[in-house]
């Protein structure tokens, strides 16, 4: 006598995950945007951006005491993981927005990803995992992950450029290369190849044949 296979996730759990996904996405978007707007209200206050020396010292442990860097009043170099942070007062609204803009973009990307993921979960709940449009949703999720990962790095570099120009420190400091270098496969696989390799199309054919 064969026993019925128990599903790994029941309908109730899938509905709960779909609802929680959207809730987390909405909260992330609201928090990210609020964080950036709060920074804009703190113009003239301190702003922190990552930088590096144009002529690295022989002893990296004392980079924050670099004698060749003459900082204006209200600015200071602080040690950070793998880089230096330049803290400068009298920030502008644009500097604050750019330095915190990554959080806003990430939050919005999470909200958009939550909507796509919810539709994927509901298609599984309705026993149509190979529903038309799911490949595009998965591609959209991948694109949102890449965008969220890159946006913060790009925006903070724009902020660092503005701060260094304002303080006239471009001769001794320059932007820290914080561009993400992980997951090179994302950049090496052309979109056309992904579109041509359509496992969902084959899955739909097998599902249709089974019926």
C-alpha positions as CSV (number, residue, x, y, z in Angstrom):
1,X,0.0,0.0,0.0
2,X,1.6,3.3,-1.1
3,X,1.4,6.3,1.1
4,X,0.6,9.7,-0.4
5,X,3.5,12.0,-0.6
6,X,3.2,14.9,1.8
7,X,3.9,18.3,0.2
8,X,6.9,20.2,1.6
9,X,4.8,23.4,1.9
10,X,1.0,23.4,2.2
11,X,-1.3,26.0,0.8
12,X,-1.6,27.8,4.2
13,X,2.2,28.2,4.5
14,X,2.5,29.4,0.9
15,X,-0.2,32.0,1.4
16,X,1.5,33.2,4.6
17,X,4.9,33.5,2.9
18,X,3.3,35.4,0.0
19,X,1.7,37.9,2.4
20,X,4.9,38.2,4.5
21,X,7.0,38.8,1.4
22,X,4.9,41.8,0.4
23,X,4.8,43.1,4.0
24,X,8.6,43.0,4.2
25,X,9.0,44.6,0.8
26,X,6.7,47.5,1.7
27,X,8.4,48.1,5.1
28,X,11.9,48.0,3.4
29,X,10.8,50.5,0.7
30,X,9.3,52.9,3.3
31,X,12.4,52.7,5.6
32,X,14.8,53.2,2.8
33,X,13.1,56.2,1.4
34,X,12.6,57.7,4.9
35,X,16.3,57.1,5.7
36,X,17.3,59.1,2.6
37,X,14.9,61.9,3.2
38,X,16.0,62.1,6.8
39,X,19.6,62.6,5.6
40,X,18.4,65.4,3.3
41,X,17.0,67.2,6.4
42,X,20.5,67.1,8.0
43,X,22.2,69.2,5.4
44,X,25.1,71.2,6.9
45,X,25.6,68.3,9.3
46,X,28.2,65.6,8.9
47,X,28.4,63.2,5.9
48,X,30.6,60.1,5.7
49,X,32.0,58.8,2.4
50,X,34.6,56.1,1.6
51,X,37.9,57.4,0.2
52,X,41.5,56.2,-0.2
53,X,44.9,57.8,-0.5
54,X,46.4,58.5,-3.9
55,X,49.8,57.6,-2.4
56,X,49.3,54.7,0.1
57,X,51.5,54.8,3.2
58,X,54.0,52.0,3.9
59,X,52.2,51.3,7.2
60,X,48.4,50.9,6.5
61,X,47.7,50.9,10.3
62,X,48.3,54.7,10.4
63,X,46.6,55.8,7.3
64,X,44.2,57.9,9.3
65,X,47.2,60.0,10.4
66,X,48.4,60.6,6.9
67,X,50.7,63.6,7.2
68,X,50.4,64.5,3.5
69,X,46.7,65.1,3.8
70,X,45.8,68.5,5.2
71,X,42.2,68.4,6.0
72,X,40.1,71.5,6.4
73,X,38.4,72.3,9.7
74,X,35.4,70.1,10.3
75,X,36.8,67.1,8.3
76,X,38.5,64.0,9.6
77,X,39.6,60.6,8.4
78,X,38.3,57.5,10.2
79,X,39.4,53.9,9.9
80,X,36.9,51.5,8.3
81,X,36.9,47.9,7.2
82,X,39.2,47.7,4.2
83,X,39.1,51.5,3.5
84,X,38.9,54.9,5.0
85,X,35.9,57.0,5.7
86,X,36.0,60.8,5.3
87,X,33.7,62.6,7.7
88,X,33.0,66.1,6.7
89,X,30.6,68.8,8.1
90,X,28.7,71.4,6.2
91,X,27.3,68.8,3.9
92,X,24.8,69.7,1.1
93,X,21.4,68.2,0.5
94,X,22.6,66.4,-2.6
95,X,25.6,64.9,-0.7
96,X,23.3,63.5,2.0
97,X,20.8,62.1,-0.5
98,X,23.5,60.4,-2.6
99,X,25.3,58.9,0.5
100,X,22.0,57.4,1.7
101,X,20.4,56.8,-1.7
102,X,21.5,53.2,-1.8
103,X,19.2,52.4,1.0
104,X,16.3,53.9,-0.8
105,X,17.0,52.1,-4.0
106,X,17.5,48.8,-2.2
107,X,14.2,49.3,-0.4
108,X,12.3,50.0,-3.5
109,X,13.9,47.0,-5.3
110,X,12.9,44.8,-2.4
111,X,9.3,46.0,-2.7
112,X,9.3,45.3,-6.4
113,X,10.9,41.9,-5.9
114,X,8.3,41.1,-3.3
115,X,5.5,41.6,-5.8
116,X,7.2,39.3,-8.3
117,X,8.0,36.7,-5.7
118,X,4.4,36.7,-4.5
119,X,3.1,36.0,-8.0
120,X,5.5,33.1,-8.3
121,X,4.4,31.7,-4.9
122,X,0.7,32.0,-5.9
123,X,1.4,30.2,-9.2
124,X,2.9,27.3,-7.2
125,X,-0.1,27.3,-4.9
126,X,-2.4,27.0,-7.9
127,X,-0.2,24.1,-9.2
128,X,0.9,26.1,-12.2
129,X,4.7,26.6,-11.5
130,X,5.3,26.9,-15.3
131,X,2.7,29.6,-15.8
132,X,3.4,32.0,-18.7
133,X,5.2,35.0,-17.3
134,X,7.1,33.2,-14.6
135,X,10.4,33.2,-16.5
136,X,10.2,37.0,-16.9
137,X,9.5,37.3,-13.2
138,X,12.6,35.3,-12.3
139,X,14.6,37.4,-14.7
140,X,13.1,40.5,-13.0
141,X,14.2,39.2,-9.6
142,X,17.7,38.7,-10.8
143,X,17.8,42.2,-12.3
144,X,16.5,43.8,-9.1
145,X,19.2,42.0,-7.0
146,X,21.9,43.3,-9.3
147,X,20.4,46.8,-9.3
148,X,20.2,46.9,-5.5
149,X,23.8,45.7,-5.2
150,X,25.2,48.2,-7.6
151,X,23.1,51.3,-6.8
152,X,24.4,51.9,-3.3
153,X,28.1,51.7,-4.5
154,X,27.5,54.0,-7.5
155,X,25.6,56.6,-5.5
156,X,28.1,56.8,-2.6
157,X,30.9,57.3,-5.1
158,X,29.0,60.3,-6.6
159,X,28.6,61.6,-3.0
160,X,32.4,61.1,-2.3
161,X,33.2,62.9,-5.5
162,X,31.1,65.9,-4.5
163,X,32.6,66.0,-1.0
164,X,36.2,65.8,-2.2
165,X,35.6,68.5,-4.7
166,X,33.9,70.8,-2.1
167,X,36.8,70.3,0.3
168,X,39.5,70.6,-2.5
169,X,41.0,67.3,-1.5
170,X,41.1,65.7,-5.0
171,X,44.9,66.1,-5.1
172,X,45.5,63.8,-2.1
173,X,42.4,61.6,-1.9
174,X,40.3,59.9,-4.4
175,X,37.3,57.7,-4.6
176,X,37.5,54.3,-3.1
177,X,36.8,51.6,-5.7
178,X,33.7,50.0,-4.0
179,X,32.2,48.6,-7.2
180,X,31.0,45.0,-6.4
181,X,33.2,42.4,-8.1
182,X,31.3,39.4,-7.0
183,X,29.1,37.2,-9.2
184,X,30.9,37.7,-12.5
185,X,28.5,35.3,-14.1
186,X,25.8,37.9,-14.1
187,X,27.8,40.0,-16.5
188,X,29.3,37.2,-18.6
189,X,26.0,35.6,-19.6
190,X,24.2,37.6,-22.3
191,X,20.4,38.1,-21.8
192,X,19.8,36.5,-25.2
193,X,21.4,33.2,-24.0
194,X,19.2,33.2,-20.9
195,X,16.1,33.8,-23.1
196,X,17.1,31.0,-25.5
197,X,17.7,28.5,-22.6
198,X,14.1,28.3,-21.5
199,X,13.6,25.5,-19.0
200,X,10.1,26.9,-18.2
201,X,9.1,26.3,-21.8
202,X,10.2,22.7,-21.6
203,X,8.5,22.4,-18.3
204,X,5.2,23.7,-19.7
205,X,5.5,21.2,-22.6
206,X,6.0,18.3,-20.1
207,X,3.1,19.5,-17.9
208,X,0.8,19.7,-21.0
209,X,1.8,16.3,-22.1
210,X,1.2,14.8,-18.7
211,X,-2.4,16.1,-18.8
